[in-house]
Amino acid sequence: MTNEELYEQISADGTIIEAVFQDTDWTGLDVQGMEFHNCTFKKSRFSEALLDDSTFYGCVFQDCWFHHCHLNNSQFTDCTFFDGDSHTGADFSHARLQNSCFEKCNLSTSRFAHAVLYGARIENCTAQGVNFEQAMLVPSQ
């Protein structure tokens, strides 16, 4: 999917419902404040994308990269980042996730190496084998 096709899928109110994104490159895109409902992302790259203040409900992420992605103040609810076929999670290396919240998500085997997670919350999630190597963690208030 080209960036032009991607922008066409984004509705005027910034909401995407039940879309499937296969091999989509979001690298460097500024799509802050988006809402995604029941979307599937397969082999999608979000490197350096600006997705601050975005909301994800019931989304599935398979083999996705969020390297250096900005997801500050974003909300993930009932999302799955663990790919049962490959037994891998998403890669959030160097991502900025300040004050973001993961609630009722499967984060198993995801990687948050060097990620900035100040004030982030991970609540009622499955998180087996998650890598927080050199991540910046400070509890939320």
Disulfide bonds with the S-S distance in Angstrom:
none
